[in-house]
């Protein structure tokens, strides 16, 4: 066997290893960038991890069972004051609820924020549906201004028959405002 052919084989083998490694690197980088939007879309579609799906219409069935929904508000990275006008509401399963929240921007400039949301316990997230919410879009609050936002929501009647939610009579609907990215996409469909 000549040294040239052995050397050529090693070079080709090394080239295949380099190409395979580069391919794995490209695939892993793409998976890392795709993971967050895919996970968010999955959670919003299924209610997994406490995300609240957006509804197109209220249910026609209202049950006798009631659920108390408590509201939790937080702000991260903005100087805003954010709070619910009522700490909780008791609704019949299937009944539409209307909750109001205020956001105050005490700073000297307009700021844009985006609210993320979830439900506790997580298993109930699939049954809390929103018809209207400030959390679907980024919100710009002018300087030295207080804005009142409504949330129109309901607990889907499927909540009452799901063995995983049996016995739950209290839920927490939590919102956190963050600074909005420059091009924030709409959430919730």
C-alpha positions as CSV (number, residue, x, y, z in Angstrom):
1,X,0.0,0.0,0.0
2,X,1.4,3.3,-0.9
3,X,1.7,6.1,1.6
4,X,-0.2,8.5,-0.7
5,X,-3.3,6.4,-0.8
6,X,-3.3,5.9,3.0
7,X,-2.9,9.6,3.4
8,X,-5.7,10.3,1.0
9,X,-8.0,7.9,2.9
10,X,-7.2,9.7,6.2
11,X,-7.9,13.1,4.6
12,X,-11.2,11.9,3.2
13,X,-12.2,10.3,6.6
14,X,-11.2,13.5,8.4
15,X,-13.2,15.5,5.9
16,X,-16.3,13.3,6.5
17,X,-15.9,13.8,10.3
18,X,-15.6,17.6,9.8
19,X,-18.7,17.7,7.6
20,X,-20.7,15.5,10.0
21,X,-19.7,17.7,13.0
22,X,-20.6,20.9,11.0
23,X,-24.0,19.3,10.1
24,X,-24.7,18.4,13.8
25,X,-23.7,22.0,14.8
26,X,-26.1,23.5,12.3
27,X,-29.0,21.2,13.4
28,X,-28.4,21.8,17.1
29,X,-28.2,25.6,16.6
30,X,-31.4,25.6,14.6
31,X,-33.1,23.5,17.3
32,X,-32.0,25.9,20.0
33,X,-33.5,28.9,18.2
34,X,-36.7,27.0,17.4
35,X,-37.3,25.6,20.9
36,X,-38.7,28.7,22.6
37,X,-41.2,29.7,19.9
38,X,-42.3,26.1,19.4
39,X,-42.7,25.5,23.2
40,X,-44.7,28.8,23.5
41,X,-47.0,27.8,20.6
42,X,-47.5,24.3,22.1
43,X,-48.3,25.7,25.5
44,X,-50.7,28.3,24.2
45,X,-52.5,25.7,22.0
46,X,-52.9,23.1,24.7
47,X,-52.9,25.1,28.0
48,X,-49.8,23.2,29.1
49,X,-47.6,24.9,31.8
50,X,-50.5,27.1,32.8
51,X,-50.8,29.1,29.6
52,X,-54.3,30.4,28.8
53,X,-55.7,29.7,25.4
54,X,-57.5,32.5,23.5
55,X,-61.2,31.8,22.8
56,X,-63.3,33.0,19.9
57,X,-66.7,32.8,21.7
58,X,-68.1,32.2,25.2
59,X,-69.6,28.8,26.0
60,X,-73.4,28.4,25.9
61,X,-73.4,26.1,28.9
62,X,-73.1,27.5,32.4
63,X,-72.8,25.0,35.3
64,X,-73.8,25.3,38.9
65,X,-70.2,24.6,40.0
66,X,-68.3,27.8,41.0
67,X,-64.6,28.6,40.9
68,X,-62.9,31.5,42.6
69,X,-60.3,33.2,40.4
70,X,-57.6,35.2,42.2
71,X,-55.5,37.8,40.3
72,X,-51.8,38.2,40.7
73,X,-49.8,41.0,39.1
74,X,-46.1,41.6,38.8
75,X,-43.7,43.9,36.9
76,X,-40.1,43.1,35.8
77,X,-37.8,45.7,34.2
78,X,-40.3,48.5,34.1
79,X,-41.1,51.3,36.6
80,X,-44.8,50.6,36.3
81,X,-47.3,50.0,39.1
82,X,-49.7,47.2,38.1
83,X,-52.6,45.9,40.1
84,X,-56.0,44.3,39.8
85,X,-59.1,46.4,40.7
86,X,-60.5,43.4,42.5
87,X,-58.4,40.7,44.2
88,X,-60.6,37.8,43.0
89,X,-63.9,36.9,41.4
90,X,-66.2,33.9,41.9
91,X,-67.8,32.6,38.7
92,X,-69.9,29.6,37.6
93,X,-68.0,27.3,35.3
94,X,-68.9,28.5,31.8
95,X,-69.9,32.0,32.9
96,X,-68.0,34.9,31.4
97,X,-66.1,37.1,33.9
98,X,-64.8,40.6,33.4
99,X,-61.8,41.7,35.4
100,X,-60.1,45.1,35.3
101,X,-56.4,46.0,35.9
102,X,-54.7,49.3,36.2
103,X,-51.2,50.1,35.0
104,X,-49.5,53.3,36.0
105,X,-46.4,54.7,34.2
106,X,-44.9,57.2,36.7
107,X,-41.8,57.8,34.5
108,X,-41.2,60.8,32.3
109,X,-41.4,58.9,29.0
110,X,-43.7,56.5,27.2
111,X,-42.8,52.9,27.8
112,X,-44.0,49.7,26.0
113,X,-44.5,46.5,27.9
114,X,-45.7,43.0,27.2
115,X,-47.6,40.9,29.8
116,X,-47.0,37.2,30.1
117,X,-49.6,35.1,31.9
118,X,-50.2,31.7,33.4
119,X,-52.7,29.8,35.6
120,X,-52.1,28.0,38.9
121,X,-52.6,25.1,39.3
122,X,-51.1,24.2,35.9
123,X,-53.7,21.5,35.1
124,X,-56.4,24.2,35.1
125,X,-54.6,26.3,32.4
126,X,-56.3,24.3,29.6
127,X,-59.7,25.4,30.9
128,X,-59.2,29.1,31.5
129,X,-60.0,30.9,28.2
130,X,-59.7,34.5,27.3
131,X,-61.9,36.4,24.9
132,X,-60.2,39.7,25.4
133,X,-56.9,40.6,27.2
134,X,-54.3,43.3,27.2
135,X,-51.8,40.4,27.3
136,X,-52.4,39.5,23.6
137,X,-50.4,42.6,22.4
138,X,-47.7,44.9,23.6
139,X,-49.0,47.9,25.5
140,X,-47.6,51.4,25.3
141,X,-48.3,53.6,28.4
142,X,-47.6,57.3,28.0
143,X,-45.6,59.2,30.7
144,X,-47.3,59.9,33.9
145,X,-50.5,58.0,32.9
146,X,-52.7,55.3,34.4
147,X,-54.5,53.0,32.0
148,X,-57.4,50.6,32.9
149,X,-57.3,47.3,31.0
150,X,-60.2,44.7,30.9
151,X,-59.8,40.9,30.7
152,X,-62.9,39.0,29.5
153,X,-62.5,35.3,30.3
154,X,-64.3,32.1,31.3
155,X,-63.7,28.7,32.8
156,X,-64.5,26.1,30.1
157,X,-67.2,23.6,31.1
158,X,-64.8,20.7,30.5
159,X,-63.1,21.8,33.8
160,X,-66.0,20.2,35.7
161,X,-65.6,16.8,34.2
162,X,-61.8,16.4,34.0
163,X,-60.5,14.1,36.7
164,X,-57.3,16.1,37.0
165,X,-59.2,19.3,38.0
166,X,-61.8,17.6,40.2
167,X,-61.9,19.3,43.6
168,X,-60.2,22.5,42.5
169,X,-62.3,25.5,43.6
170,X,-59.6,28.2,43.5
171,X,-57.4,29.3,40.6
172,X,-54.8,32.0,40.3
173,X,-54.6,34.0,37.0
174,X,-51.1,35.7,37.1
175,X,-49.7,38.4,34.8
176,X,-46.2,39.8,34.6
177,X,-45.3,42.9,32.6
178,X,-41.8,42.9,31.0
179,X,-40.3,45.5,28.6
180,X,-41.5,44.6,25.1
181,X,-39.1,43.6,22.5
182,X,-38.9,45.9,19.5
183,X,-41.0,43.7,17.3
184,X,-43.3,41.8,19.7
185,X,-45.6,39.3,17.9
186,X,-49.3,39.0,19.0
187,X,-50.0,36.1,21.4
188,X,-53.0,33.8,21.7
189,X,-54.0,33.4,18.1
